[in-house]
Amino acid sequence: MEARANAIYREAAEWTAKGGELSAEELAILEAWLAEDRRHLGAYLRARAVLLLVEKHAVALQTSFSIT
């Protein structure tokens, strides 16, 4: 069971890493994957949330440590 959960989170992370610029074919594959199992959407949303937090903090750190 844990191996399956890890695989779901890994795939969600891979989709998140692809970013927002998906081809029509990739989007169809993503949508099919999301519809396949309710855990997929949850994992994907968590991965997107983590990415947004990382981006937010990366911007804040860059501003804090900028040398002018």
mmCIF file as Biopython writes it, N, C-alpha, C and O atoms, coordinates in Angstrom:
data_model
#
loop_
_atom_site.group_PDB
_atom_site.id
_atom_site.type_symbol
_atom_site.label_atom_id
_atom_site.label_alt_id
_atom_site.label_comp_id
_atom_site.label_asym_id
_atom_site.label_entity_id
_atom_site.label_seq_id
_atom_site.pdbx_PDB_ins_code
_atom_site.Cartn_x
_atom_site.Cartn_y
_atom_site.Cartn_z
_atom_site.occupancy
_atom_site.B_iso_or_equiv
_atom_site.auth_seq_id
_atom_site.auth_asym_id
_atom_site.pdbx_PDB_model_num
ATOM 1   N N  . MET A ? 1  ? 0.823   -1.199 0.000   1.0 0.0 1  A 1 
ATOM 2   C CA . MET A ? 1  ? 0.000   0.000  0.000   1.0 0.0 1  A 1 
ATOM 3   C C  . MET A ? 1  ? 0.866   1.261  0.000   1.0 0.0 1  A 1 
ATOM 4   O O  . MET A ? 1  ? 0.598   2.214  -0.732  1.0 0.0 1  A 1 
ATOM 5   N N  . GLU A ? 2  ? 1.900   1.248  0.828   1.0 0.0 2  A 1 
ATOM 6   C CA . GLU A ? 2  ? 2.769   2.420  0.896   1.0 0.0 2  A 1 
ATOM 7   C C  . GLU A ? 2  ? 3.505   2.645  -0.419  1.0 0.0 2  A 1 
ATOM 8   O O  . GLU A ? 2  ? 3.712   3.789  -0.827  1.0 0.0 2  A 1 
ATOM 9   N N  . ALA A ? 3  ? 3.898   1.574  -1.079  1.0 0.0 3  A 1 
ATOM 10  C CA . ALA A ? 3  ? 4.581   1.693  -2.365  1.0 0.0 3  A 1 
ATOM 11  C C  . ALA A ? 3  ? 3.664   2.364  -3.384  1.0 0.0 3  A 1 
ATOM 12  O O  . ALA A ? 3  ? 4.117   3.189  -4.177  1.0 0.0 3  A 1 
ATOM 13  N N  . ARG A ? 4  ? 2.388   2.018  -3.367  1.0 0.0 4  A 1 
ATOM 14  C CA . ARG A ? 4  ? 1.426   2.627  -4.298  1.0 0.0 4  A 1 
ATOM 15  C C  . ARG A ? 4  ? 1.263   4.118  -3.997  1.0 0.0 4  A 1 
ATOM 16  O O  . ARG A ? 4  ? 1.215   4.936  -4.916  1.0 0.0 4  A 1 
ATOM 17  N N  . ALA A ? 5  ? 1.181   4.470  -2.725  1.0 0.0 5  A 1 
ATOM 18  C CA . ALA A ? 5  ? 1.058   5.881  -2.346  1.0 0.0 5  A 1 
ATOM 19  C C  . ALA A ? 5  ? 2.297   6.653  -2.793  1.0 0.0 5  A 1 
ATOM 20  O O  . ALA A ? 5  ? 2.186   7.770  -3.297  1.0 0.0 5  A 1 
ATOM 21  N N  . ASN A ? 6  ? 3.466   6.064  -2.611  1.0 0.0 6  A 1 
ATOM 22  C CA . ASN A ? 6  ? 4.704   6.722  -3.053  1.0 0.0 6  A 1 
ATOM 23  C C  . ASN A ? 6  ? 4.703   6.924  -4.563  1.0 0.0 6  A 1 
ATOM 24  O O  . ASN A ? 6  ? 5.144   7.961  -5.057  1.0 0.0 6  A 1 
ATOM 25  N N  . ALA A ? 7  ? 4.207   5.930  -5.292  1.0 0.0 7  A 1 
ATOM 26  C CA . ALA A ? 7  ? 4.147   6.045  -6.753  1.0 0.0 7  A 1 
ATOM 27  C C  . ALA A ? 7  ? 3.199   7.163  -7.160  1.0 0.0 7  A 1 
ATOM 28  O O  . ALA A ? 7  ? 3.477   7.894  -8.111  1.0 0.0 7  A 1 
ATOM 29  N N  . ILE A ? 8  ? 2.084   7.304  -6.452  1.0 0.0 8  A 1 
ATOM 30  C CA . ILE A ? 8  ? 1.127   8.372  -6.756  1.0 0.0 8  A 1 
ATOM 31  C C  . ILE A ? 8  ? 1.761   9.733  -6.508  1.0 0.0 8  A 1 
ATOM 32  O O  . ILE A ? 8  ? 1.649   10.631 -7.343  1.0 0.0 8  A 1 
ATOM 33  N N  . TYR A ? 9  ? 2.430   9.895  -5.361  1.0 0.0 9  A 1 
ATOM 34  C CA . TYR A ? 9  ? 3.076   11.175 -5.062  1.0 0.0 9  A 1 
ATOM 35  C C  . TYR A ? 9  ? 4.201   11.480 -6.049  1.0 0.0 9  A 1 
ATOM 36  O O  . TYR A ? 9  ? 4.404   12.632 -6.433  1.0 0.0 9  A 1 
ATOM 37  N N  . ARG A ? 10 ? 4.928   10.446 -6.453  1.0 0.0 10 A 1 
ATOM 38  C CA . ARG A ? 10 ? 6.005   10.642 -7.430  1.0 0.0 10 A 1 
ATOM 39  C C  . ARG A ? 10 ? 5.435   11.129 -8.760  1.0 0.0 10 A 1 
ATOM 40  O O  . ARG A ? 10 ? 5.963   12.062 -9.366  1.0 0.0 10 A 1 
ATOM 41  N N  . GLU A ? 11 ? 4.354   10.493 -9.209  1.0 0.0 11 A 1 
ATOM 42  C CA . GLU A ? 11 ? 3.765   10.897 -10.483 1.0 0.0 11 A 1 
ATOM 43  C C  . GLU A ? 11 ? 3.162   12.300 -10.389 1.0 0.0 11 A 1 
ATOM 44  O O  . GLU A ? 11 ? 3.257   13.084 -11.333 1.0 0.0 11 A 1 
ATOM 45  N N  . ALA A ? 12 ? 2.545   12.611 -9.256  1.0 0.0 12 A 1 
ATOM 46  C CA . ALA A ? 12 ? 2.006   13.960 -9.060  1.0 0.0 12 A 1 
ATOM 47  C C  . ALA A ? 12 ? 3.124   15.000 -9.122  1.0 0.0 12 A 1 
ATOM 48  O O  . ALA A ? 12 ? 2.957   16.066 -9.714  1.0 0.0 12 A 1 
ATOM 49  N N  . ALA A ? 13 ? 4.254   14.683 -8.512  1.0 0.0 13 A 1 
ATOM 50  C CA . ALA A ? 13 ? 5.396   15.600 -8.547  1.0 0.0 13 A 1 
ATOM 51  C C  . ALA A ? 13 ? 5.920   15.767 -9.964  1.0 0.0 13 A 1 
ATOM 52  O O  . ALA A ? 13 ? 6.308   16.866 -10.361 1.0 0.0 13 A 1 
ATOM 53  N N  . GLU A ? 14 ? 5.932   14.683 -10.725 1.0 0.0 14 A 1 
ATOM 54  C CA . GLU A ? 14 ? 6.393   14.768 -12.111 1.0 0.0 14 A 1 
ATOM 55  C C  . GLU A ? 14 ? 5.469   15.654 -12.942 1.0 0.0 14 A 1 
ATOM 56  O O  . GLU A ? 14 ? 5.937   16.456 -13.751 1.0 0.0 14 A 1 
ATOM 57  N N  . TRP A ? 15 ? 4.158   15.510 -12.743 1.0 0.0 15 A 1 
ATOM 58  C CA . TRP A ? 15 ? 3.221   16.371 -13.470 1.0 0.0 15 A 1 
ATOM 59  C C  . TRP A ? 15 ? 3.396   17.830 -13.056 1.0 0.0 15 A 1 
ATOM 60  O O  . TRP A ? 15 ? 3.340   18.732 -13.892 1.0 0.0 15 A 1 
ATOM 61  N N  . THR A ? 16 ? 3.607   18.051 -11.770 1.0 0.0 16 A 1 
ATOM 62  C CA . THR A ? 16 ? 3.794   19.417 -11.276 1.0 0.0 16 A 1 
ATOM 63  C C  . THR A ? 16 ? 5.059   20.027 -11.853 1.0 0.0 16 A 1 
ATOM 64  O O  . THR A ? 16 ? 5.082   21.208 -12.201 1.0 0.0 16 A 1 
ATOM 65  N N  . ALA A ? 17 ? 6.102   19.234 -11.955 1.0 0.0 17 A 1 
ATOM 66  C CA . ALA A ? 17 ? 7.377   19.727 -12.481 1.0 0.0 17 A 1 
ATOM 67  C C  . ALA A ? 17 ? 7.281   20.125 -13.948 1.0 0.0 17 A 1 
ATOM 68  O O  . ALA A ? 17 ? 8.063   20.952 -14.419 1.0 0.0 17 A 1 
ATOM 69  N N  . LYS A ? 18 ? 6.335   19.547 -14.668 1.0 0.0 18 A 1 
ATOM 70  C CA . LYS A ? 18 ? 6.169   19.899 -16.083 1.0 0.0 18 A 1 
ATOM 71  C C  . LYS A ? 18 ? 5.688   21.340 -16.251 1.0 0.0 18 A 1 
ATOM 72  O O  . LYS A ? 18 ? 5.866   21.938 -17.311 1.0 0.0 18 A 1 
ATOM 73  N N  . GLY A ? 19 ? 5.090   21.883 -15.219 1.0 0.0 19 A 1 
ATOM 74  C CA . GLY A ? 19 ? 4.624   23.265 -15.276 1.0 0.0 19 A 1 
ATOM 75  C C  . GLY A ? 19 ? 3.289   23.405 -15.969 1.0 0.0 19 A 1 
ATOM 76  O O  . GLY A ? 19 ? 2.613   22.418 -16.260 1.0 0.0 19 A 1 
ATOM 77  N N  . GLY A ? 20 ? 2.920   24.637 -16.227 1.0 0.0 20 A 1 
ATOM 78  C CA . GLY A ? 20 ? 1.609   24.933 -16.785 1.0 0.0 20 A 1 
ATOM 79  C C  . GLY A ? 20 ? 1.526   24.828 -18.295 1.0 0.0 20 A 1 
ATOM 80  O O  . GLY A ? 20 ? 0.433   24.906 -18.855 1.0 0.0 20 A 1 
ATOM 81  N N  . GLU A ? 21 ? 2.646   24.652 -18.963 1.0 0.0 21 A 1 
ATOM 82  C CA . GLU A ? 21 ? 2.662   24.612 -20.422 1.0 0.0 21 A 1 
ATOM 83  C C  . GLU A ? 21 ? 2.598   23.179 -20.934 1.0 0.0 21 A 1 
ATOM 84  O O  . GLU A ? 21 ? 3.602   22.625 -21.382 1.0 0.0 21 A 1 
ATOM 85  N N  . LEU A ? 22 ? 1.414   22.586 -20.864 1.0 0.0 22 A 1 
ATOM 86  C CA . LEU A ? 22 ? 1.236   21.217 -21.341 1.0 0.0 22 A 1 
ATOM 87  C C  . LEU A ? 22 ? 0.626   21.243 -22.731 1.0 0.0 22 A 1 
ATOM 88  O O  . LEU A ? 22 ? -0.202  22.097 -23.047 1.0 0.0 22 A 1 
ATOM 89  N N  . SER A ? 23 ? 1.045   20.303 -23.549 1.0 0.0 23 A 1 
ATOM 90  C CA . SER A ? 23 ? 0.429   20.156 -24.867 1.0 0.0 23 A 1 
ATOM 91  C C  . SER A ? 23 ? -0.984  19.606 -24.675 1.0 0.0 23 A 1 
ATOM 92  O O  . SER A ? 23 ? -1.337  19.153 -23.586 1.0 0.0 23 A 1 
ATOM 93  N N  . ALA A ? 24 ? -1.778  19.645 -25.720 1.0 0.0 24 A 1 
ATOM 94  C CA . ALA A ? 24 ? -3.141  19.112 -25.646 1.0 0.0 24 A 1 
ATOM 95  C C  . ALA A ? 24 ? -3.104  17.624 -25.286 1.0 0.0 24 A 1 
ATOM 96  O O  . ALA A ? 24 ? -3.941  17.142 -24.523 1.0 0.0 24 A 1 
ATOM 97  N N  . GLU A ? 25 ? -2.135  16.908 -25.838 1.0 0.0 25 A 1 
ATOM 98  C CA . GLU A ? 25 ? -2.007  15.476 -25.544 1.0 0.0 25 A 1 
ATOM 99  C C  . GLU A ? 25 ? -1.625  15.244 -24.080 1.0 0.0 25 A 1 
ATOM 100 O O  . GLU A ? 25 ? -2.191  14.378 -23.413 1.0 0.0 25 A 1 
ATOM 101 N N  . GLU A ? 26 ? -0.660  16.026 -23.589 1.0 0.0 26 A 1 
ATOM 102 C CA . GLU A ? 26 ? -0.254  15.892 -22.191 1.0 0.0 26 A 1 
ATOM 103 C C  . GLU A ? 26 ? -1.401  16.242 -21.248 1.0 0.0 26 A 1 
ATOM 104 O O  . GLU A ? 26 ? -1.602  15.572 -20.235 1.0 0.0 26 A 1 
ATOM 105 N N  . LEU A ? 27 ? -2.143  17.280 -21.577 1.0 0.0 27 A 1 
ATOM 106 C CA . LEU A ? 27 ? -3.280  17.678 -20.753 1.0 0.0 27 A 1 
ATOM 107 C C  . LEU A ? 27 ? -4.324  16.570 -20.695 1.0 0.0 27 A 1 
ATOM 108 O O  . LEU A ? 27 ? -4.888  16.306 -19.633 1.0 0.0 27 A 1 
ATOM 109 N N  . ALA A ? 28 ? -4.583  15.928 -21.812 1.0 0.0 28 A 1 
ATOM 110 C CA . ALA A ? 28 ? -5.548  14.825 -21.843 1.0 0.0 28 A 1 
ATOM 111 C C  . ALA A ? 28 ? -5.060  13.658 -20.981 1.0 0.0 28 A 1 
ATOM 112 O O  . ALA A ? 28 ? -5.851  13.022 -20.284 1.0 0.0 28 A 1 
ATOM 113 N N  . ILE A ? 29 ? -3.766  13.382 -21.032 1.0 0.0 29 A 1 
ATOM 114 C CA . ILE A ? 29 ? -3.194  12.302 -20.222 1.0 0.0 29 A 1 
ATOM 115 C C  . ILE A ? 29 ? -3.296  12.652 -18.740 1.0 0.0 29 A 1 
ATOM 116 O O  . ILE A ? 29 ? -3.656  11.805 -17.923 1.0 0.0 29 A 1 
ATOM 117 N N  . LEU A ? 30 ? -2.978  13.906 -18.393 1.0 0.0 30 A 1 
ATOM 118 C CA . LEU A ? 30 ? -3.089  14.351 -17.003 1.0 0.0 30 A 1 
ATOM 119 C C  . LEU A ? 30 ? -4.526  14.241 -16.515 1.0 0.0 30 A 1 
ATOM 120 O O  . LEU A ? 30 ? -4.773  13.723 -15.426 1.0 0.0 30 A 1 
ATOM 121 N N  . GLU A ? 31 ? -5.465  14.719 -17.302 1.0 0.0 31 A 1 
ATOM 122 C CA . GLU A ? 31 ? -6.871  14.667 -16.902 1.0 0.0 31 A 1 
ATOM 123 C C  . GLU A ? 31 ? -7.341  13.228 -16.712 1.0 0.0 31 A 1 
ATOM 124 O O  . GLU A ? 31 ? -8.102  12.942 -15.787 1.0 0.0 31 A 1 
ATOM 125 N N  . ALA A ? 32 ? -6.897  12.328 -17.571 1.0 0.0 32 A 1 
ATOM 126 C CA . ALA A ? 32 ? -7.257  10.909 -17.427 1.0 0.0 32 A 1 
ATOM 127 C C  . ALA A ? 32 ? -6.656  10.344 -16.144 1.0 0.0 32 A 1 
ATOM 128 O O  . ALA A ? 32 ? -7.312  9.594  -15.422 1.0 0.0 32 A 1 
ATOM 129 N N  . TRP A ? 33 ? -5.409  10.707 -15.865 1.0 0.0 33 A 1 
ATOM 130 C CA . TRP A ? 33 ? -4.754  10.229 -14.650 1.0 0.0 33 A 1 
ATOM 131 C C  . TRP A ? 33 ? -5.489  10.750 -13.416 1.0 0.0 33 A 1 
ATOM 132 O O  . TRP A ? 33 ? -5.709  10.002 -12.464 1.0 0.0 33 A 1 
ATOM 133 N N  . LEU A ? 34 ? -5.867  12.021 -13.428 1.0 0.0 34 A 1 
ATOM 134 C CA . LEU A ? 34 ? -6.588  12.598 -12.290 1.0 0.0 34 A 1 
ATOM 135 C C  . LEU A ? 34 ? -7.930  11.908 -12.067 1.0 0.0 34 A 1 
ATOM 136 O O  . LEU A ? 34 ? -8.341  11.709 -10.923 1.0 0.0 34 A 1 
ATOM 137 N N  . ALA A ? 35 ? -8.613  11.542 -13.142 1.0 0.0 35 A 1 
ATOM 138 C CA . ALA A ? 35 ? -9.930  10.910 -13.040 1.0 0.0 35 A 1 
ATOM 139 C C  . ALA A ? 35 ? -9.841  9.438  -12.629 1.0 0.0 35 A 1 
ATOM 140 O O  . ALA A ? 35 ? -10.829 8.852  -12.186 1.0 0.0 35 A 1 
ATOM 141 N N  . GLU A ? 36 ? -8.681  8.859  -12.775 1.0 0.0 36 A 1 
ATOM 142 C CA . GLU A ? 36 ? -8.469  7.430  -12.523 1.0 0.0 36 A 1 
ATOM 143 C C  . GLU A ? 36 ? -8.645  7.035  -11.057 1.0 0.0 36 A 1 
ATOM 144 O O  . GLU A ? 36 ? -9.123  5.941  -10.758 1.0 0.0 36 A 1 
ATOM 145 N N  . ASP A ? 37 ? -8.258  7.927  -10.149 1.0 0.0 37 A 1 
ATOM 146 C CA . ASP A ? 37 ? -8.256  7.596  -8.714  1.0 0.0 37 A 1 
ATOM 147 C C  . ASP A ? 37 ? -8.339  8.913  -7.949  1.0 0.0 37 A 1 
ATOM 148 O O  . ASP A ? 37 ? -7.610  9.856  -8.257  1.0 0.0 37 A 1 
ATOM 149 N N  . ARG A ? 38 ? -9.211  8.982  -6.966  1.0 0.0 38 A 1 
ATOM 150 C CA . ARG A ? 38 ? -9.375  10.252 -6.237  1.0 0.0 38 A 1 
ATOM 151 C C  . ARG A ? 38 ? -8.106  10.668 -5.504  1.0 0.0 38 A 1 
ATOM 152 O O  . ARG A ? 38 ? -7.912  11.851 -5.223  1.0 0.0 38 A 1 
ATOM 153 N N  . ARG A ? 39 ? -7.242  9.703  -5.193  1.0 0.0 39 A 1 
ATOM 154 C CA . ARG A ? 39 ? -5.973  10.046 -4.540  1.0 0.0 39 A 1 
ATOM 155 C C  . ARG A ? 39 ? -5.052  10.830 -5.462  1.0 0.0 39 A 1 
ATOM 156 O O  . ARG A ? 39 ? -4.200  11.587 -4.995  1.0 0.0 39 A 1 
ATOM 157 N N  . HIS A ? 40 ? -5.217  10.656 -6.760  1.0 0.0 40 A 1 
ATOM 158 C CA . HIS A ? 40 ? -4.370  11.363 -7.722  1.0 0.0 40 A 1 
ATOM 159 C C  . HIS A ? 40 ? -4.570  12.872 -7.611  1.0 0.0 40 A 1 
ATOM 160 O O  . HIS A ? 40 ? -3.601  13.631 -7.585  1.0 0.0 40 A 1 
ATOM 161 N N  . LEU A ? 41 ? -5.831  13.306 -7.547  1.0 0.0 41 A 1 
ATOM 162 C CA . LEU A ? 41 ? -6.097  14.751 -7.437  1.0 0.0 41 A 1 
ATOM 163 C C  . LEU A ? 41 ? -5.520  15.305 -6.144  1.0 0.0 41 A 1 
ATOM 164 O O  . LEU A ? 41 ? -4.901  16.369 -6.149  1.0 0.0 41 A 1 
ATOM 165 N N  . GLY A ? 42 ? -5.712  14.604 -5.047  1.0 0.0 42 A 1 
ATOM 166 C CA . GLY A ? 42 ? -5.163  15.063 -3.773  1.0 0.0 42 A 1 
ATOM 167 C C  . GLY A ? 42 ? -3.657  15.193 -3.813  1.0 0.0 42 A 1 
ATOM 168 O O  . GLY A ? 42 ? -3.101  16.185 -3.340  1.0 0.0 42 A 1 
ATOM 169 N N  . ALA A ? 43 ? -2.993  14.198 -4.374  1.0 0.0 43 A 1 
ATOM 170 C CA . ALA A ? 43 ? -1.530  14.236 -4.469  1.0 0.0 43 A 1 
ATOM 171 C C  . ALA A ? 43 ? -1.068  15.363 -5.385  1.0 0.0 43 A 1 
ATOM 172 O O  . ALA A ? 43 ? -0.081  16.041 -5.099  1.0 0.0 43 A 1 
ATOM 173 N N  . TYR A ? 44 ? -1.782  15.556 -6.478  1.0 0.0 44 A 1 
ATOM 174 C CA . TYR A ? 44 ? -1.422  16.613 -7.426  1.0 0.0 44 A 1 
ATOM 175 C C  . TYR A ? 44 ? -1.594  17.989 -6.785  1.0 0.0 44 A 1 
ATOM 176 O O  . TYR A ? 44 ? -0.741  18.862 -6.943  1.0 0.0 44 A 1 
ATOM 177 N N  . LEU A ? 45 ? -2.691  18.178 -6.069  1.0 0.0 45 A 1 
ATOM 178 C CA . LEU A ? 45 ? -2.917  19.464 -5.406  1.0 0.0 45 A 1 
ATOM 179 C C  . LEU A ? 45 ? -1.878  19.717 -4.321  1.0 0.0 45 A 1 
ATOM 180 O O  . LEU A ? 45 ? -1.430  20.850 -4.149  1.0 0.0 45 A 1 
ATOM 181 N N  . ARG A ? 46 ? -1.492  18.686 -3.594  1.0 0.0 46 A 1 
ATOM 182 C CA . ARG A ? 46 ? -0.434  18.848 -2.587  1.0 0.0 46 A 1 
ATOM 183 C C  . ARG A ? 46 ? 0.888   19.225 -3.242  1.0 0.0 46 A 1 
ATOM 184 O O  . ARG A ? 46 ? 1.598   20.107 -2.759  1.0 0.0 46 A 1 
ATOM 185 N N  . ALA A ? 47 ? 1.213   18.562 -4.330  1.0 0.0 47 A 1 
ATOM 186 C CA . ALA A ? 47 ? 2.464   18.864 -5.032  1.0 0.0 47 A 1 
ATOM 187 C C  . ALA A ? 47 ? 2.461   20.299 -5.549  1.0 0.0 47 A 1 
ATOM 188 O O  . ALA A ? 47 ? 3.472   20.994 -5.458  1.0 0.0 47 A 1 
ATOM 189 N N  . ARG A ? 48 ? 1.335   20.743 -6.088  1.0 0.0 48 A 1 
ATOM 190 C CA . ARG A ? 48 ? 1.236   22.128 -6.579  1.0 0.0 48 A 1 
ATOM 191 C C  . ARG A ? 48 ? 1.371   23.117 -5.413  1.0 0.0 48 A 1 
ATOM 192 O O  . ARG A ? 48 ? 2.015   24.157 -5.553  1.0 0.0 48 A 1 
ATOM 193 N N  . ALA A ? 49 ? 0.769   22.797 -4.276  1.0 0.0 49 A 1 
ATOM 194 C CA . ALA A ? 49 ? 0.864   23.675 -3.107  1.0 0.0 49 A 1 
ATOM 195 C C  . ALA A ? 49 ? 2.309   23.785 -2.625  1.0 0.0 49 A 1 
ATOM 196 O O  . ALA A ? 49 ? 2.773   24.873 -2.284  1.0 0.0 49 A 1 
ATOM 197 N N  . VAL A ? 50 ? 3.013   22.664 -2.599  1.0 0.0 50 A 1 
ATOM 198 C CA . VAL A ? 50 ? 4.420   22.675 -2.189  1.0 0.0 50 A 1 
ATOM 199 C C  . VAL A ? 50 ? 5.230   23.538 -3.146  1.0 0.0 50 A 1 
ATOM 200 O O  . VAL A ? 50 ? 6.065   24.332 -2.713  1.0 0.0 50 A 1 
ATOM 201 N N  . LEU A ? 51 ? 4.990   23.387 -4.439  1.0 0.0 51 A 1 
ATOM 202 C CA . LEU A ? 51 ? 5.709   24.189 -5.424  1.0 0.0 51 A 1 
ATOM 203 C C  . LEU A ? 51 ? 5.450   25.684 -5.212  1.0 0.0 51 A 1 
ATOM 204 O O  . LEU A ? 51 ? 6.378   26.490 -5.272  1.0 0.0 51 A 1 
ATOM 205 N N  . LEU A ? 52 ? 4.208   26.045 -4.969  1.0 0.0 52 A 1 
ATOM 206 C CA . LEU A ? 52 ? 3.890   27.456 -4.735  1.0 0.0 52 A 1 
ATOM 207 C C  . LEU A ? 52 ? 4.594   27.986 -3.490  1.0 0.0 52 A 1 
ATOM 208 O O  . LEU A ? 52 ? 5.082   29.117 -3.491  1.0 0.0 52 A 1 
ATOM 209 N N  . LEU A ? 53 ? 4.651   27.183 -2.430  1.0 0.0 53 A 1 
ATOM 210 C CA . LEU A ? 53 ? 5.354   27.608 -1.213  1.0 0.0 53 A 1 
ATOM 211 C C  . LEU A ? 53 ? 6.852   27.769 -1.466  1.0 0.0 53 A 1 
ATOM 212 O O  . LEU A ? 53 ? 7.463   28.733 -1.005  1.0 0.0 53 A 1 
ATOM 213 N N  . VAL A ? 54 ? 7.430   26.841 -2.187  1.0 0.0 54 A 1 
ATOM 214 C CA . VAL A ? 54 ? 8.861   26.918 -2.498  1.0 0.0 54 A 1 
ATOM 215 C C  . VAL A ? 54 ? 9.143   28.167 -3.333  1.0 0.0 54 A 1 
ATOM 216 O O  . VAL A ? 54 ? 10.100  28.894 -3.063  1.0 0.0 54 A 1 
ATOM 217 N N  . GLU A ? 55 ? 8.319   28.414 -4.334  1.0 0.0 55 A 1 
ATOM 218 C CA . GLU A ? 55 ? 8.512   29.604 -5.169  1.0 0.0 55 A 1 
ATOM 219 C C  . GLU A ? 55 ? 8.376   30.882 -4.349  1.0 0.0 55 A 1 
ATOM 220 O O  . GLU A ? 55 ? 9.153   31.822 -4.511  1.0 0.0 55 A 1 
ATOM 221 N N  . LYS A ? 56 ? 7.378   30.905 -3.467  1.0 0.0 56 A 1 
ATOM 222 C CA . LYS A ? 56 ? 7.157   32.088 -2.625  1.0 0.0 56 A 1 
ATOM 223 C C  . LYS A ? 56 ? 8.372   32.356 -1.742  1.0 0.0 56 A 1 
ATOM 224 O O  . LYS A ? 56 ? 8.837   33.492 -1.645  1.0 0.0 56 A 1 
ATOM 225 N N  . HIS A ? 57 ? 8.879   31.317 -1.103  1.0 0.0 57 A 1 
ATOM 226 C CA . HIS A ? 57 ? 10.019  31.491 -0.205  1.0 0.0 57 A 1 
ATOM 227 C C  . HIS A ? 57 ? 11.307  31.756 -0.977  1.0 0.0 57 A 1 
ATOM 228 O O  . HIS A ? 57 ? 12.184  32.466 -0.485  1.0 0.0 57 A 1 
ATOM 229 N N  . ALA A ? 58 ? 11.431  31.203 -2.164  1.0 0.0 58 A 1 
ATOM 230 C CA . ALA A ? 58 ? 12.612  31.471 -2.983  1.0 0.0 58 A 1 
ATOM 231 C C  . ALA A ? 58 ? 12.664  32.945 -3.356  1.0 0.0 58 A 1 
ATOM 232 O O  . ALA A ? 58 ? 13.731  33.559 -3.331  1.0 0.0 58 A 1 
ATOM 233 N N  . VAL A ? 59 ? 11.525  33.507 -3.697  1.0 0.0 59 A 1 
ATOM 234 C CA . VAL A ? 59 ? 11.471  34.935 -4.031  1.0 0.0 59 A 1 
ATOM 235 C C  . VAL A ? 59 ? 11.802  35.764 -2.799  1.0 0.0 59 A 1 
ATOM 236 O O  . VAL A ? 59 ? 12.548  36.738 -2.894  1.0 0.0 59 A 1 
ATOM 237 N N  . ALA A ? 60 ? 11.259  35.394 -1.648  1.0 0.0 60 A 1 
ATOM 238 C CA . ALA A ? 60 ? 11.530  36.138 -0.416  1.0 0.0 60 A 1 
ATOM 239 C C  . ALA A ? 60 ? 13.004  36.057 -0.044  1.0 0.0 60 A 1 
ATOM 240 O O  . ALA A ? 60 ? 13.594  37.061 0.356   1.0 0.0 60 A 1 
ATOM 241 N N  . LEU A ? 61 ? 13.606  34.881 -0.169  1.0 0.0 61 A 1 
ATOM 242 C CA . LEU A ? 61 ? 15.022  34.737 0.161   1.0 0.0 61 A 1 
ATOM 243 C C  . LEU A ? 61 ? 15.901  35.511 -0.808  1.0 0.0 61 A 1 
ATOM 244 O O  . LEU A ? 61 ? 16.898  36.112 -0.408  1.0 0.0 61 A 1 
ATOM 245 N N  . GLN A ? 62 ? 15.538  35.495 -2.057  1.0 0.0 62 A 1 
ATOM 246 C CA . GLN A ? 62 ? 16.323  36.224 -3.053  1.0 0.0 62 A 1 
ATOM 247 C C  . GLN A ? 62 ? 16.288  37.713 -2.735  1.0 0.0 62 A 1 
ATOM 248 O O  . GLN A ? 62 ? 17.312  38.389 -2.837  1.0 0.0 62 A 1 
ATOM 249 N N  . THR A ? 63 ? 15.141  38.225 -2.358  1.0 0.0 63 A 1 
ATOM 250 C CA . THR A ? 63 ? 15.009  39.636 -2.015  1.0 0.0 63 A 1 
ATOM 251 C C  . THR A ? 63 ? 15.814  39.949 -0.761  1.0 0.0 63 A 1 
ATOM 252 O O  . THR A ? 63 ? 16.475  40.985 -0.694  1.0 0.0 63 A 1 
ATOM 253 N N  . SER A ? 64 ? 15.765  39.062 0.235   1.0 0.0 64 A 1 
ATOM 254 C CA . SER A ? 64 ? 16.466  39.279 1.499   1.0 0.0 64 A 1 
ATOM 255 C C  . SER A ? 64 ? 17.978  39.287 1.331   1.0 0.0 64 A 1 
ATOM 256 O O  . SER A ? 64 ? 18.678  40.013 2.038   1.0 0.0 64 A 1 
ATOM 257 N N  . PHE A ? 65 ? 18.482  38.493 0.411   1.0 0.0 65 A 1 
ATOM 258 C CA . PHE A ? 65 ? 19.911  38.345 0.270   1.0 0.0 65 A 1 
ATOM 259 C C  . PHE A ? 65 ? 20.477  39.079 -0.953  1.0 0.0 65 A 1 
ATOM 260 O O  . PHE A ? 65 ? 21.640  38.892 -1.309  1.0 0.0 65 A 1 
ATOM 261 N N  . SER A ? 66 ? 19.669  39.895 -1.578  1.0 0.0 66 A 1 
ATOM 262 C CA . SER A ? 66 ? 20.186  40.582 -2.754  1.0 0.0 66 A 1 
ATOM 263 C C  . SER A ? 66 ? 21.221  41.620 -2.342  1.0 0.0 66 A 1 
ATOM 264 O O  . SER A ? 66 ? 21.078  42.306 -1.331  1.0 0.0 66 A 1 
ATOM 265 N N  . ILE A ? 67 ? 22.252  41.712 -3.145  1.0 0.0 67 A 1 
ATOM 266 C CA . ILE A ? 67 ? 23.331  42.670 -2.867  1.0 0.0 67 A 1 
ATOM 267 C C  . ILE A ? 67 ? 23.195  43.800 -3.876  1.0 0.0 67 A 1 
ATOM 268 O O  . ILE A ? 67 ? 23.271  43.591 -5.087  1.0 0.0 67 A 1 
ATOM 269 N N  . THR A ? 68 ? 22.993  44.988 -3.355  1.0 0.0 68 A 1 
ATOM 270 C CA . THR A ? 68 ? 22.857  46.146 -4.243  1.0 0.0 68 A 1 
ATOM 271 C C  . THR A ? 68 ? 23.873  47.207 -3.928  1.0 0.0 68 A 1 
ATOM 272 O O  . THR A ? 68 ? 23.899  48.250 -4.581  1.0 0.0 68 A 1 
#
